[in-house]
């Protein structure tokens, strides 16, 4: 049976849908457990997961737009919607971290009941689920080289971090007893700083893609190597690559025998283009400029 190669956009959308479904379930689990277990950190954690659902929905919309075909107004396609979604998610992470920190500081100042022990088991389940989702989504994001999907993965990691903080805080409160009821709030405050730092780190890849920054040197070298494998190509002079959503657009300068006819040069250029677009590197289009080869 032949193996069907799934397009990166399909993987990204499928991964996002799974994340949304799991996060919706966890919102209700955290909110109900936090209310019954007197854990304000767990309730805040539920709100942060709700923000995850909203940002993941925005990502899903962005990915759907990014997969739309090129048209007369967007001849290069709609791929920029993908890094725009990544940037929005990064700002959502920053906002969530500020909200968690402010809310945790506010609650730490207010006396409240001791959290119930069963909330620890709820948090343990949440941590395992969210960390597993982080690893799965990040793996897919790296496979398809999607800054938006990788940003969404770190949303899952931020959720896991706040759950770890709540777990530690509740454990301290239960172990130390009266007077330490707000320990989970202080732990959440510390976690919010780490989440904000991660959000800043995630912002740069999306901004780089919007600004048409060059992709990794490995991708560029693979393209140069493939083009050089065409026997008539004497030299690869320039190779510029930019990413548009899940695909790459290549501008290539190749040097050929100056005695070739225009028709031959045209044929060779198409051979190079077909080799690159059929390489499996998600190269959407190649613009080739031909120059005469000179012995240096």
C-alpha positions in Angstrom: 0.0 0.0 0.0 1.4 3.4 -1.0 2.0 5.9 1.8 0.0 9.1 1.4 2.0 12.2 2.2 -0.1 14.5 4.3 0.3 18.2 3.5 1.7 20.3 6.5 -1.4 22.4 6.6 -3.6 19.3 7.2 -1.3 18.2 10.0 -1.4 21.7 11.6 -5.2 22.0 11.4 -5.7 18.5 12.8 -3.3 19.1 15.7 -5.1 22.4 16.5 -8.5 20.8 16.5 -7.3 18.1 19.0 -5.8 20.8 21.2 -9.0 22.8 21.3 -11.1 19.7 22.2 -8.8 18.7 25.0 -8.6 22.2 26.4 -12.4 22.6 26.5 -12.6 19.5 28.6 -9.9 20.7 30.9 -11.6 24.1 31.4 -14.6 22.5 33.0 -12.5 20.0 35.0 -10.3 22.7 36.5 -13.2 25.2 37.1 -15.4 22.6 38.9 -12.5 21.1 40.9 -11.2 24.6 41.8 -14.7 25.7 43.1 -15.3 22.5 45.0 -11.7 22.2 46.3 -11.4 25.9 47.4 -8.3 26.4 45.1 -8.3 29.9 43.6 -5.1 29.0 41.7 -7.0 26.1 40.0 -9.8 28.5 39.0 -7.3 30.9 37.6 -5.7 28.0 35.8 -9.1 27.2 34.2 -9.4 30.8 33.0 -5.9 30.5 31.4 -6.9 27.3 29.7 -10.0 29.1 28.4 -7.6 31.7 26.8 -5.9 28.7 25.2 -9.1 27.6 23.6 -9.6 31.2 22.2 -6.1 31.5 20.9 -6.1 28.0 19.4 -9.4 28.9 17.6 -7.6 32.0 16.2 -4.8 29.7 15.1 -7.3 27.4 13.4 -8.8 30.4 11.5 -5.3 31.6 10.6 -4.4 28.2 9.2 -7.5 27.9 7.2 -6.8 31.3 5.6 -3.1 30.3 5.0 -4.2 27.3 3.0 -6.4 29.3 0.6 -5.0 29.2 -3.0 -3.4 32.2 -4.7 -5.7 34.7 -6.4 -5.4 37.9 -8.4 -5.1 40.0 -5.2 -2.7 37.6 -3.5 -0.5 36.0 -6.3 1.8 34.5 -3.6 -1.1 32.9 -1.7 -2.3 33.7 1.8 0.5 32.0 3.7 1.4 35.1 5.8 -1.8 34.4 7.8 0.2 31.6 9.5 3.0 33.8 11.1 0.4 36.5 11.9 -1.5 33.8 13.9 1.8 33.0 15.6 2.4 36.6 16.6 -1.2 36.9 17.9 -0.7 33.7 20.0 2.5 35.1 21.5 0.7 38.3 22.6 -2.1 36.1 24.0 0.6 34.3 26.1 1.9 37.6 27.3 -1.6 38.7 28.3 -2.3 35.4 30.0 0.9 35.6 32.0 0.1 39.2 33.1 -3.5 38.2 34.0 -2.3 35.1 36.0 0.4 37.2 37.8 -2.0 40.0 38.7 -4.8 37.7 39.8 -2.4 35.6 41.9 -1.0 38.6 43.6 -4.5 39.9 44.3 -5.7 36.5 45.7 -2.6 36.1 47.8 -3.6 39.2 49.8 -7.1 37.9 50.6 -7.6 35.2 53.3 -9.3 32.1 51.9 -10.0 28.5 52.8 -7.4 25.7 52.8 -7.5 23.9 49.4 -8.8 20.3 49.3 -6.4 17.5 48.9 -8.2 16.0 45.8 -7.2 19.1 43.8 -3.6 17.7 43.7 -4.8 14.6 41.8 -6.7 16.8 39.4 -3.6 18.9 38.8 -1.5 15.8 38.3 -3.8 14.6 35.5 -3.8 18.0 34.0 0.0 18.3 34.0 0.4 14.9 32.3 -2.2 15.8 29.6 -0.8 19.3 28.9 2.8 18.3 28.9 1.9 15.4 26.5 0.1 17.9 24.3 3.0 20.2 24.4 5.4 17.5 23.2 3.0 16.3 20.5 2.2 19.7 19.1 5.8 20.9 19.2 6.9 17.8 17.3 4.3 18.5 14.6 5.3 22.2 14.5 9.0 21.2 14.0 8.1 18.6 11.4 6.1 21.1 9.3 8.3 24.1 10.3 5.3 26.2 11.5 6.0 29.0 13.9 2.2 29.3 14.7 1.9 25.6 15.6 5.1 25.8 17.7 3.7 28.9 19.5 0.5 26.9 20.2 2.6 24.1 21.7 4.0 26.6 24.2 0.5 27.6 25.1 0.1 24.0 26.3 3.4 24.2 28.1 2.4 27.4 29.8 -0.8 25.7 31.0 1.3 22.8 32.3 3.6 25.3 34.1 0.7 27.1 35.9 -0.6 23.6 36.9 2.8 22.7 38.3 2.9 25.9 40.2 -0.6 25.3 41.7 0.4 21.8 42.6 3.5 23.0 44.5 1.6 25.8 46.2 -1.3 23.5 47.3 1.2 20.9 48.5 2.9 23.6 50.6 -0.4 24.8 52.0 -1.6 21.3 52.9 1.7 20.4 54.5 2.4 23.6 56.4 -1.2 24.1 57.5 -3.0 27.2 58.6 -1.5 30.5 57.5 -0.2 29.1 54.2 -3.5 29.0 52.4 -2.2 31.4 49.7 0.9 29.4 48.8 -0.6 28.3 45.5 -1.2 31.9 44.6 2.4 32.9 45.1 3.5 29.9 43.1 1.3 30.9 40.3 2.8 34.4 40.4 6.3 32.9 39.9 5.0 30.8 37.0 3.6 33.8 35.2 7.1 35.3 34.9 8.3 32.2 33.1 5.3 32.2 30.8 5.9 35.8 29.8 9.6 35.0 29.0 8.5 32.1 26.8 6.0 34.4 25.0 8.8 36.8 24.1 11.0 34.0 22.8 8.1 32.8 20.6 7.4 36.3 19.1 10.6 36.5 17.1 10.1 33.6 14.7 6.7 35.0 13.6 8.1 38.5 13.2 11.1 37.1 11.2 8.7 35.4 8.8 6.6 38.5 8.3 9.8 40.3 7.5 10.9 37.6 5.0 13.9 36.6 7.0 16.0 33.8 5.4 15.1 30.3 6.6 17.7 28.0 8.1 21.0 27.6 6.4 20.2 23.9 6.1 17.2 24.5 3.8 19.2 26.9 1.6 22.0 24.5 1.3 19.7 21.7 0.3 18.2 23.8 -2.4 21.6 24.8 -3.7 22.8 21.1 -3.7 19.6 20.0 -5.6 20.0 22.6 -8.3 23.7 21.9 -8.7 22.8 18.2 -9.4 21.5 19.2 -12.9 24.5 18.4 -15.1 24.2 21.5 -17.3 24.4 23.9 -14.3 28.0 25.1 -14.0 27.5 27.3 -10.8 24.9 28.4 -8.4 25.6 32.1 -7.9 22.7 33.3 -5.7 20.0 31.5 -3.8 17.4 33.5 -1.9 14.6 31.7 -0.1 11.6 33.1 1.8 8.9 31.3 3.6 5.2 31.9 2.9 3.0 29.9 5.3 4.0 26.3 4.9 5.7 26.7 1.5 9.0 28.2 0.2 9.6 30.6 -2.7 13.0 30.5 -4.2 14.9 33.1 -6.3 17.9 31.3 -8.0 20.7 32.6 -10.1 22.4 29.8 -12.1 25.3 30.0 -14.6 25.3 28.0 -17.8 27.5 27.5 -20.8 27.3 30.9 -22.6 27.2 29.1 -26.0 23.8 27.5 -25.3 20.8 28.8 -27.2 18.0 30.7 -25.4 15.7 27.6 -25.9 18.3 25.3 -24.3 18.7 27.7 -21.3 14.9 27.9 -21.0 14.7 24.1 -20.9 17.5 23.7 -18.3 15.8 26.3 -16.1 12.6 24.2 -16.2 14.6 21.1 -15.3 16.0 22.9 -12.3 12.6 24.2 -11.3 10.9 20.8 -11.6 13.7 19.2 -9.5 13.2 21.7 -6.7 9.4 21.7 -6.7 9.3 17.9 -6.7 11.9 17.6 -4.0 9.5 17.3 -1.1 10.8 20.5 0.5 7.4 22.2 0.1 8.8 24.6 -2.5 5.9 26.3 -4.1 7.6 28.2 -6.9 11.1 29.0 -8.2 12.2 32.1 -10.2 15.4 31.3 -12.1 17.8 33.9 -13.6 20.3 32.6 -16.1 23.8 34.0 -16.4 26.8 33.1 -18.6 29.4 30.9 -16.9 32.9 32.4 -16.8 36.0 30.5 -15.7 37.3 32.3 -12.6 
